[in-house]
Amino acid sequence: MIRWYAVFTHPHGETRALEHLLRQGYSAYLPRYRTRVSHARRRHVVLRPLFPRYLFAGIDRASMRWRPILSTFGVADVVRAGDEPAAVPSQIVATIRAREEAGDFDRLNPQQLLHLGELVRVTTGAFEDMVGMLVELRDQDRIVVLLEWLGRAVRAQLRAEAVVAA
């Protein structure tokens, strides 16, 4: 019977560890979400790890040893309770997998999390950490926030990714 264990990886080594674990015959699962990133004025949809630096390895303890995982490229350690790896309930892994397939973790449209009239906090840029009211949803990437700045209400057009609900 396969039991799941959490594997701690080197920074940005999740996919490398996944490939090497699969090559060694282990079952492995790396939960991911889709998001949009900007690079050189182009927007791309990329897959990112849901739990940075962690993935799950499925091991049949009756026929497989877990210690070779520690010397796998990309792996830093296995989450343990004492000297033995700590098992993750298979129901948790199945639920994460089902939610990933349904797209519940995807961050493709940040506007779907925002509602007109709610307070938002700016997370990047010149207005970082300022709180304002969301007054307009322009297109799929842009929003307008009413900020209190120097004693006046100022309308600021921002990227939707630059704000979170306050």
C-alpha atoms as an extended CHARMM CRD file, in Angstrom:
* protein
*
       166  EXT
         1         1  MET       CA              0.0000000000        0.0000000000        0.0000000000  PROA      1               0.0000000000
         2         2  ILE       CA              1.3900000000        3.3810000000       -1.0170000000  PROA      2               0.0000000000
         3         3  ARG       CA              1.6300000000        6.0070000000        1.7050000000  PROA      3               0.0000000000
         4         4  TRP       CA              2.3900000000        9.6450000000        0.9570000000  PROA      4               0.0000000000
         5         5  TYR       CA              5.2120000000       11.6270000000        2.5340000000  PROA      5               0.0000000000
         6         6  ALA       CA              6.1440000000       15.3120000000        2.2610000000  PROA      6               0.0000000000
         7         7  VAL       CA              9.5400000000       15.9370000000        0.6820000000  PROA      7               0.0000000000
         8         8  PHE       CA             11.4170000000       19.1980000000        1.2970000000  PROA      8               0.0000000000
         9         9  THR       CA             13.3870000000       20.3600000000       -1.7540000000  PROA      9               0.0000000000
        10        10  HSD       CA             16.1860000000       22.7690000000       -2.4990000000  PROA      10              0.0000000000
        11        11  PRO       CA             15.0810000000       26.2930000000       -3.5250000000  PROA      11              0.0000000000
        12        12  HSD       CA             13.3460000000       26.1140000000       -6.9200000000  PROA      12              0.0000000000
        13        13  GLY       CA             14.2090000000       22.4020000000       -7.0750000000  PROA      13              0.0000000000
        14        14  GLU       CA             10.6760000000       21.0030000000       -7.0260000000  PROA      14              0.0000000000
        15        15  THR       CA             10.5010000000       19.9450000000      -10.6780000000  PROA      15              0.0000000000
        16        16  ARG       CA             14.0240000000       18.5470000000      -10.6470000000  PROA      16              0.0000000000
        17        17  ALA       CA             13.2590000000       16.4970000000       -7.5280000000  PROA      17              0.0000000000
        18        18  LEU       CA              9.9730000000       15.3350000000       -9.0950000000  PROA      18              0.0000000000
        19        19  GLU       CA             11.7210000000       14.1190000000      -12.2500000000  PROA      19              0.0000000000
        20        20  HSD       CA             14.4170000000       12.2600000000      -10.3430000000  PROA      20              0.0000000000
        21        21  LEU       CA             11.9580000000       10.6350000000       -7.9180000000  PROA      21              0.0000000000
        22        22  LEU       CA              9.8420000000        9.3970000000      -10.8260000000  PROA      22              0.0000000000
        23        23  ARG       CA             12.9680000000        8.1120000000      -12.5790000000  PROA      23              0.0000000000
        24        24  GLN       CA             13.8550000000        6.1040000000       -9.4430000000  PROA      24              0.0000000000
        25        25  GLY       CA             10.4480000000        4.4010000000       -9.4400000000  PROA      25              0.0000000000
        26        26  TYR       CA              8.7420000000        6.3430000000       -6.6590000000  PROA      26              0.0000000000
        27        27  SER       CA              5.2730000000        7.7780000000       -7.0460000000  PROA      27              0.0000000000
        28        28  ALA       CA              5.5450000000       11.5530000000       -6.8020000000  PROA      28              0.0000000000
        29        29  TYR       CA              3.1190000000       14.4370000000       -6.9690000000  PROA      29              0.0000000000
        30        30  LEU       CA              3.8710000000       18.1530000000       -7.2020000000  PROA      30              0.0000000000
        31        31  PRO       CA              0.7190000000       20.2620000000       -6.7110000000  PROA      31              0.0000000000
        32        32  ARG       CA              0.7690000000       23.3380000000       -8.9620000000  PROA      32              0.0000000000
        33        33  TYR       CA             -1.3550000000       26.3130000000       -9.8540000000  PROA      33              0.0000000000
        34        34  ARG       CA             -1.5110000000       28.3530000000      -13.0400000000  PROA      34              0.0000000000
        35        35  THR       CA             -0.7540000000       32.0610000000      -12.9590000000  PROA      35              0.0000000000
        36        36  ARG       CA              0.0620000000       34.8470000000      -15.3820000000  PROA      36              0.0000000000
        37        37  VAL       CA              3.5060000000       36.4240000000      -15.3520000000  PROA      37              0.0000000000
        38        38  SER       CA              4.8750000000       39.3750000000      -17.2710000000  PROA      38              0.0000000000
        39        39  HSD       CA              8.2590000000       39.2390000000      -18.8910000000  PROA      39              0.0000000000
        40        40  ALA       CA              9.5850000000       41.5860000000      -21.5670000000  PROA      40              0.0000000000
        41        41  ARG       CA              6.1090000000       43.1470000000      -21.9680000000  PROA      41              0.0000000000
        42        42  ARG       CA              4.5750000000       39.7600000000      -22.7040000000  PROA      42              0.0000000000
        43        43  ARG       CA              2.2130000000       37.8560000000      -20.4760000000  PROA      43              0.0000000000
        44        44  HSD       CA              2.5170000000       34.0960000000      -20.1420000000  PROA      44              0.0000000000
        45        45  VAL       CA              0.6110000000       31.4670000000      -18.2220000000  PROA      45              0.0000000000
        46        46  VAL       CA              3.0170000000       29.4010000000      -16.1300000000  PROA      46              0.0000000000
        47        47  LEU       CA              2.7380000000       26.5890000000      -13.5980000000  PROA      47              0.0000000000
        48        48  ARG       CA              4.0430000000       27.3520000000      -10.1150000000  PROA      48              0.0000000000
        49        49  PRO       CA              4.3120000000       25.0170000000       -7.0960000000  PROA      49              0.0000000000
        50        50  LEU       CA              1.3670000000       25.3170000000       -4.7340000000  PROA      50              0.0000000000
        51        51  PHE       CA              3.6610000000       24.6590000000       -1.7650000000  PROA      51              0.0000000000
        52        52  PRO       CA              7.0700000000       26.1400000000       -2.6380000000  PROA      52              0.0000000000
        53        53  ARG       CA              9.9330000000       23.7290000000       -1.7920000000  PROA      53              0.0000000000
        54        54  TYR       CA              7.5590000000       20.8150000000       -1.0580000000  PROA      54              0.0000000000
        55        55  LEU       CA              6.1710000000       17.8740000000       -2.9970000000  PROA      55              0.0000000000
        56        56  PHE       CA              4.6970000000       14.4830000000       -2.1100000000  PROA      56              0.0000000000
        57        57  ALA       CA              6.3840000000       11.1140000000       -2.5850000000  PROA      57              0.0000000000
        58        58  GLY       CA              4.3760000000        7.8990000000       -2.5630000000  PROA      58              0.0000000000
        59        59  ILE       CA              6.2240000000        4.9530000000       -1.0670000000  PROA      59              0.0000000000
        60        60  ASP       CA              5.1980000000        1.3370000000       -0.5610000000  PROA      60              0.0000000000
        61        61  ARG       CA              7.1420000000        0.7310000000        2.6570000000  PROA      61              0.0000000000
        62        62  ALA       CA              6.8050000000       -3.0390000000        2.2760000000  PROA      62              0.0000000000
        63        63  SER       CA              8.8490000000       -3.1170000000       -0.9350000000  PROA      63              0.0000000000
        64        64  MET       CA             10.6560000000        0.2530000000       -1.1110000000  PROA      64              0.0000000000
        65        65  ARG       CA             13.1050000000        2.0270000000        1.1330000000  PROA      65              0.0000000000
        66        66  TRP       CA             12.6600000000        5.7300000000        1.8460000000  PROA      66              0.0000000000
        67        67  ARG       CA             16.2810000000        6.6870000000        2.6230000000  PROA      67              0.0000000000
        68        68  PRO       CA             17.4130000000        6.8450000000       -1.0710000000  PROA      68              0.0000000000
        69        69  ILE       CA             15.0810000000        9.8340000000       -1.4080000000  PROA      69              0.0000000000
        70        70  LEU       CA             17.5180000000       11.8240000000        0.7390000000  PROA      70              0.0000000000
        71        71  SER       CA             20.2540000000       11.5320000000       -1.9190000000  PROA      71              0.0000000000
        72        72  THR       CA             17.9680000000       12.4210000000       -4.8360000000  PROA      72              0.0000000000
        73        73  PHE       CA             18.8970000000       15.5240000000       -6.8610000000  PROA      73              0.0000000000
        74        74  GLY       CA             16.7510000000       18.4560000000       -5.7730000000  PROA      74              0.0000000000
        75        75  VAL       CA             15.7320000000       16.8980000000       -2.4360000000  PROA      75              0.0000000000
        76        76  ALA       CA             16.9050000000       18.5290000000        0.8000000000  PROA      76              0.0000000000
        77        77  ASP       CA             15.0910000000       16.2950000000        3.2970000000  PROA      77              0.0000000000
        78        78  VAL       CA             11.9420000000       14.3350000000        4.0840000000  PROA      78              0.0000000000
        79        79  VAL       CA              9.5340000000       15.7310000000        6.6700000000  PROA      79              0.0000000000
        80        80  ARG       CA              9.9770000000       13.4470000000        9.6480000000  PROA      80              0.0000000000
        81        81  ALA       CA              8.6530000000       12.7030000000       13.0990000000  PROA      81              0.0000000000
        82        82  GLY       CA             11.8310000000       11.6970000000       14.8860000000  PROA      82              0.0000000000
        83        83  ASP       CA             13.8420000000        9.3640000000       12.6590000000  PROA      83              0.0000000000
        84        84  GLU       CA             10.9140000000        8.1000000000       10.5900000000  PROA      84              0.0000000000
        85        85  PRO       CA              9.1790000000       10.0470000000        7.7970000000  PROA      85              0.0000000000
        86        86  ALA       CA              5.8170000000       11.5230000000        8.8000000000  PROA      86              0.0000000000
        87        87  ALA       CA              3.0270000000       10.1690000000        6.6020000000  PROA      87              0.0000000000
        88        88  VAL       CA              0.5260000000       12.5330000000        5.0100000000  PROA      88              0.0000000000
        89        89  PRO       CA             -3.0200000000       11.1150000000        4.9620000000  PROA      89              0.0000000000
        90        90  SER       CA             -3.8470000000        9.9500000000        1.4410000000  PROA      90              0.0000000000
        91        91  GLN       CA             -7.2110000000       11.7330000000        1.6410000000  PROA      91              0.0000000000
        92        92  ILE       CA             -5.4000000000       15.0780000000        1.8800000000  PROA      92              0.0000000000
        93        93  VAL       CA             -3.3030000000       14.3160000000       -1.2000000000  PROA      93              0.0000000000
        94        94  ALA       CA             -6.4200000000       13.1460000000       -3.0980000000  PROA      94              0.0000000000
        95        95  THR       CA             -8.2950000000       16.3260000000       -2.1430000000  PROA      95              0.0000000000
        96        96  ILE       CA             -5.4180000000       18.5720000000       -3.2300000000  PROA      96              0.0000000000
        97        97  ARG       CA             -5.1540000000       16.6720000000       -6.5210000000  PROA      97              0.0000000000
        98        98  ALA       CA             -8.9160000000       16.9830000000       -7.1810000000  PROA      98              0.0000000000
        99        99  ARG       CA             -8.9270000000       20.7050000000       -6.4020000000  PROA      99              0.0000000000
       100       100  GLU       CA             -5.8870000000       21.2500000000       -8.6340000000  PROA      100             0.0000000000
       101       101  GLU       CA             -7.5810000000       19.4590000000      -11.5390000000  PROA      101             0.0000000000
       102       102  ALA       CA            -10.7050000000       21.5850000000      -10.9910000000  PROA      102             0.0000000000
       103       103  GLY       CA             -8.5880000000       24.7480000000      -11.2010000000  PROA      103             0.0000000000
       104       104  ASP       CA             -9.4250000000       25.9140000000       -7.6840000000  PROA      104             0.0000000000
       105       105  PHE       CA             -5.8710000000       27.1300000000       -7.0480000000  PROA      105             0.0000000000
       106       106  ASP       CA             -5.3720000000       28.9580000000      -10.3690000000  PROA      106             0.0000000000
       107       107  ARG       CA             -4.6170000000       32.6710000000      -10.1700000000  PROA      107             0.0000000000
       108       108  LEU       CA             -5.4090000000       33.6880000000      -13.7080000000  PROA      108             0.0000000000
       109       109  ASN       CA             -7.8750000000       36.5100000000      -13.1420000000  PROA      109             0.0000000000
       110       110  PRO       CA             -7.1580000000       38.5480000000      -10.0070000000  PROA      110             0.0000000000
       111       111  GLN       CA            -10.2940000000       40.6450000000      -10.5810000000  PROA      111             0.0000000000
       112       112  GLN       CA            -12.5760000000       37.7350000000       -9.7560000000  PROA      112             0.0000000000
       113       113  LEU       CA            -11.4890000000       38.0990000000       -6.1180000000  PROA      113             0.0000000000
       114       114  LEU       CA            -12.3060000000       41.8300000000       -6.0000000000  PROA      114             0.0000000000
       115       115  HSD       CA            -15.6820000000       43.5740000000       -5.6990000000  PROA      115             0.0000000000
       116       116  LEU       CA            -16.6360000000       47.1790000000       -6.3650000000  PROA      116             0.0000000000
       117       117  GLY       CA            -16.8160000000       49.3140000000       -3.2350000000  PROA      117             0.0000000000
       118       118  GLU       CA            -14.5760000000       47.1210000000       -1.0930000000  PROA      118             0.0000000000
       119       119  LEU       CA            -11.4040000000       48.3180000000        0.5800000000  PROA      119             0.0000000000
       120       120  VAL       CA             -8.1600000000       47.1450000000       -1.0110000000  PROA      120             0.0000000000
       121       121  ARG       CA             -4.5050000000       47.4770000000       -0.0260000000  PROA      121             0.0000000000
       122       122  VAL       CA             -1.8720000000       48.2380000000       -2.6650000000  PROA      122             0.0000000000
       123       123  THR       CA              0.9880000000       45.7180000000       -2.4950000000  PROA      123             0.0000000000
       124       124  THR       CA              3.5120000000       47.1250000000       -4.9870000000  PROA      124             0.0000000000
       125       125  GLY       CA              4.5640000000       50.3490000000       -6.6270000000  PROA      125             0.0000000000
       126       126  ALA       CA              4.5000000000       53.9800000000       -5.5360000000  PROA      126             0.0000000000
       127       127  PHE       CA              1.2920000000       53.5500000000       -3.5050000000  PROA      127             0.0000000000
       128       128  GLU       CA              2.4870000000       50.4310000000       -1.6570000000  PROA      128             0.0000000000
       129       129  ASP       CA              0.6950000000       49.7600000000        1.6750000000  PROA      129             0.0000000000
       130       130  MET       CA             -1.9480000000       52.4300000000        1.0080000000  PROA      130             0.0000000000
       131       131  VAL       CA             -5.5830000000       51.4490000000        1.5150000000  PROA      131             0.0000000000
       132       132  GLY       CA             -8.2990000000       52.6860000000       -0.8160000000  PROA      132             0.0000000000
       133       133  MET       CA            -11.7120000000       51.8570000000       -2.2400000000  PROA      133             0.0000000000
       134       134  LEU       CA            -12.1250000000       49.9270000000       -5.4700000000  PROA      134             0.0000000000
       135       135  VAL       CA            -14.2740000000       52.1030000000       -7.7290000000  PROA      135             0.0000000000
       136       136  GLU       CA            -13.8810000000       50.6460000000      -11.2210000000  PROA      136             0.0000000000
       137       137  LEU       CA            -12.9050000000       47.4340000000      -13.0150000000  PROA      137             0.0000000000
       138       138  ARG       CA            -11.4750000000       48.5650000000      -16.3660000000  PROA      138             0.0000000000
       139       139  ASP       CA            -10.4040000000       45.5650000000      -18.4170000000  PROA      139             0.0000000000
       140       140  GLN       CA             -9.0710000000       42.1750000000      -17.3920000000  PROA      140             0.0000000000
       141       141  ASP       CA             -5.8200000000       43.6320000000      -16.0030000000  PROA      141             0.0000000000
       142       142  ARG       CA             -6.6390000000       47.1490000000      -14.7840000000  PROA      142             0.0000000000
       143       143  ILE       CA             -8.6420000000       48.5740000000      -11.9060000000  PROA      143             0.0000000000
       144       144  VAL       CA             -9.2160000000       52.0610000000      -10.4820000000  PROA      144             0.0000000000
       145       145  VAL       CA             -8.7480000000       52.6630000000       -6.7680000000  PROA      145             0.0000000000
       146       146  LEU       CA             -9.7330000000       55.7960000000       -4.8610000000  PROA      146             0.0000000000
       147       147  LEU       CA             -6.8510000000       56.6090000000       -2.5000000000  PROA      147             0.0000000000
       148       148  GLU       CA             -6.5510000000       59.2580000000        0.2110000000  PROA      148             0.0000000000
       149       149  TRP       CA             -3.2950000000       61.0750000000       -0.5930000000  PROA      149             0.0000000000
       150       150  LEU       CA             -2.1390000000       64.4270000000        0.7960000000  PROA      150             0.0000000000
       151       151  GLY       CA             -5.6130000000       65.1630000000        2.1180000000  PROA      151             0.0000000000
       152       152  ARG       CA             -7.3410000000       64.5770000000       -1.2240000000  PROA      152             0.0000000000
       153       153  ALA       CA             -9.1000000000       61.6710000000       -2.8780000000  PROA      153             0.0000000000
       154       154  VAL       CA             -6.9850000000       60.5510000000       -5.8380000000  PROA      154             0.0000000000
       155       155  ARG       CA             -8.0170000000       58.0360000000       -8.4920000000  PROA      155             0.0000000000
       156       156  ALA       CA             -5.1820000000       55.6210000000       -9.2820000000  PROA      156             0.0000000000
       157       157  GLN       CA             -5.2890000000       53.1590000000      -12.1490000000  PROA      157             0.0000000000
       158       158  LEU       CA             -3.4190000000       50.0070000000      -11.1290000000  PROA      158             0.0000000000
       159       159  ARG       CA             -2.8400000000       46.4510000000      -12.2640000000  PROA      159             0.0000000000
       160       160  ALA       CA             -5.2830000000       44.0690000000      -10.6120000000  PROA      160             0.0000000000
       161       161  GLU       CA             -2.3570000000       41.9760000000       -9.2840000000  PROA      161             0.0000000000
       162       162  ALA       CA             -1.0660000000       45.0120000000       -7.3700000000  PROA      162             0.0000000000
       163       163  VAL       CA             -3.9130000000       44.9970000000       -4.8190000000  PROA      163             0.0000000000
       164       164  VAL       CA             -5.4010000000       42.6160000000       -2.2760000000  PROA      164             0.0000000000
       165       165  ALA       CA             -8.5610000000       42.8660000000       -0.2170000000  PROA      165             0.0000000000
       166       166  ALA       CA             -7.8750000000       44.8880000000        2.9300000000  PROA      166             0.0000000000
